[in-house]
C-alpha cells in the first residue's frame, strides 16, 4: 500500500538525515565520479544505511540508487526503490543547507510514494499517490502564475540559452538551488512558479519530488510535454519541466519547442 511505503520512506529519510549531519561541515572525503560530479564518504554511508533498511523491509522491491551499480534485475520487479542518498552533493560539501535525501517507490512506471528530506533545513516534503503533498505535515499549494513572462523560475544559466527557446526566451525571474529534487518541491510549495532542466534527468533525482509536486497540484512533464515514466532500462528522463499551473506549463513547453500558442 502506498501509505505503508510512505511511512517506511519517512523513517528511512530521518535515518539518512542523522547520518548525513554527522559529516556535514566536517570536511568529509570526496572524489569525482566521471559524468556524475562529486561523491563523498557521506553519500556512501547514507546509501549503505538506506539499502540495509529499505531492502530488509521490502526484499522483493527492485533497487535503483545513484551510488550503486545499476542491476537490470530491477526491470523484472513489480515495485522499485528509486533514490538519491544525497541530492546536491556539491552544496553539502560546501557546507550549504540546500541538499536533500530523495526517496521514492515506483510501481508500473509511476511513483507511488515519495519523500524529500532536508535535514539541515529541517524540512520534509512527502506524498503518496492517494493523498495531498505536505511539507512538515502541512498541505502544500502551488502559485497561481499562468504566464511565463514574469514567472519565478528555478534553472541553471544553461537553461536560459537561446538554443533552447526557438519560440523566444521568456522574461523569467531566474534563481537556482543545488538540489534538483528541492527545486521540484519548491514549485509544489508555491515559493517559485516553475523549474526546468533540458538536460537528461536521472530518475533518482526526480522520482520522489515529481510525485510531491504533482500531488500538490503542479503540472509535471518532460521537456517535450510528455509524461514521466520510471524504472526504464536507461533511467533518464528527457528533461523536466514543472509549473504551478497547466497554462504556464503549456506556454513554457510550447516556447521551448517553438510552437505557437
Secondary structure by P-SEA (a helix, b strand, c coil): caaaaaaaaaaaaaaaaaaaaaacccccbbbbccccccccaaaaaaaaaaaaaaaaacccbbbbbcccccccccccccbbbbbccccaaaaaaaccccbbbbbbccccccccbbbbbbccccbbbbcccccccccccbbbbbccccccccccccccccccccccccccccccbbbbbccaaaaaaaaaacccccccccccccccccaaaaaaaaaaccccccccbbbbbcccccccccbbbbcccaaaaaaaaaaaacccc
